[in-house]
């Protein structure tokens, strides 16, 4: 039985998104995974569906380094939308950056639940999903 209905994966790395979606599917912990290649695409989706709670995710896995709109830019704009969203969405920043500045910055953003350094192992992912189910 899956407890998480929707998870949005925001990353431009096709290999990473393929492997991550396979791990999620294999463990049957999420009903639907939607992949976005940049922050602008997911921001537009959320803005267009802001009043349709069923179409919004419970969890967002967000990369920081992407084209068009990176994760930091997405978070800045997402925070502006947050008061209009009637659903709790947990955001996990996924990054290959081990810079303390990035980790500290992410931890100061109230919308971010945690900062996870890539690679994202199957065990780490399963723990995140189980913790939120």
C-alpha positions in Angstrom: 0.0 0.0 0.0 1.4 3.4 -1.0 0.8 6.3 1.3 2.4 9.0 -0.9 0.2 9.8 -3.8 2.4 12.2 -5.8 6.1 13.0 -5.8 7.7 15.5 -8.1 11.3 15.0 -9.1 13.0 18.2 -10.3 16.4 17.4 -12.0 17.9 17.8 -15.5 20.0 14.7 -15.2 18.2 12.1 -17.2 20.2 9.2 -15.7 19.5 10.3 -12.2 15.8 10.8 -12.8 15.6 7.4 -14.5 17.3 5.5 -11.7 15.4 7.4 -9.0 12.0 6.7 -10.6 13.0 3.0 -11.0 13.8 2.8 -7.2 10.5 4.4 -6.4 8.5 2.1 -8.6 10.3 -1.0 -7.4 9.5 -0.2 -3.8 5.9 0.7 -4.5 6.0 3.7 -2.1 4.5 6.4 -4.4 1.5 6.2 -6.7 2.7 8.8 -9.2 6.1 10.4 -10.0 6.2 13.4 -12.2 9.6 14.6 -13.5 10.5 18.2 -14.3 13.8 19.2 -16.0 14.0 22.7 -14.4 12.6 24.9 -11.7 10.5 27.0 -14.0 8.5 24.1 -15.3 7.5 22.9 -11.8 6.9 26.5 -10.6 4.5 27.0 -13.6 2.8 23.7 -12.8 2.3 24.6 -9.2 1.0 28.1 -10.1 -1.4 26.7 -12.6 -2.7 24.1 -10.2 -2.5 26.0 -7.0 -6.2 25.5 -6.1 -6.3 21.9 -7.3 -4.8 20.2 -4.2 -5.1 16.7 -5.7 -2.7 17.6 -8.5 0.0 18.9 -6.1 2.6 16.5 -4.6 3.3 15.6 -1.1 7.0 15.6 -1.8 9.4 17.5 -4.1 12.9 16.2 -4.6 14.7 19.3 -5.9 18.1 19.6 -7.6 20.0 22.9 -7.2 21.9 23.1 -10.5 19.6 23.1 -13.5 19.2 25.2 -16.6 16.6 27.9 -17.1 15.7 28.2 -13.4 17.9 26.5 -10.8 16.7 25.2 -7.4 17.6 28.3 -5.5 15.6 30.5 -7.9 12.7 28.0 -7.7 12.7 28.2 -3.9 12.6 32.0 -3.9 9.6 32.1 -6.1 7.9 29.1 -4.4 8.0 30.9 -1.1 5.9 33.6 -2.6 3.3 31.1 -3.7 3.4 29.2 -0.4 0.6 31.2 1.4 -1.8 30.3 -1.4 -1.1 26.6 -1.4 -3.6 24.6 0.8 -1.4 21.5 1.0 1.7 20.7 2.9 4.5 19.9 0.5 7.8 18.6 1.8 10.8 19.7 -0.2 14.1 17.8 -0.1 17.1 19.5 -1.8 19.2 17.0 -3.6 22.6 18.2 -4.6 26.1 17.1 -5.4 27.3 20.3 -3.6 29.1 19.6 -0.4 29.8 23.3 0.3 28.8 24.2 3.8 27.4 27.5 2.4 24.8 25.6 0.3 23.9 23.3 3.1 23.5 26.2 5.6 21.5 28.2 3.1 19.1 25.4 2.5 18.6 24.9 6.2 17.6 28.5 6.6 14.7 28.1 4.1 11.6 27.1 6.0 10.1 25.3 3.0 13.1 22.9 2.8 12.7 19.7 4.9 16.3 18.5 4.4 19.4 18.7 2.3 20.7 15.4 0.8 24.0 15.1 -0.8 24.0 13.1 -4.1 24.3 10.3 -4.9 20.9 9.4 -3.6 21.1 5.8 -2.6 18.1 3.5 -2.7 18.2 3.2 1.1 18.2 7.0 1.6 15.3 7.5 -0.8 13.3 4.7 0.8 13.9 6.2 4.3 12.7 9.6 3.1 9.6 8.1 1.5 8.8 5.9 4.5 9.3 8.9 6.9 6.6 10.8 4.9 4.1 8.0 4.5 
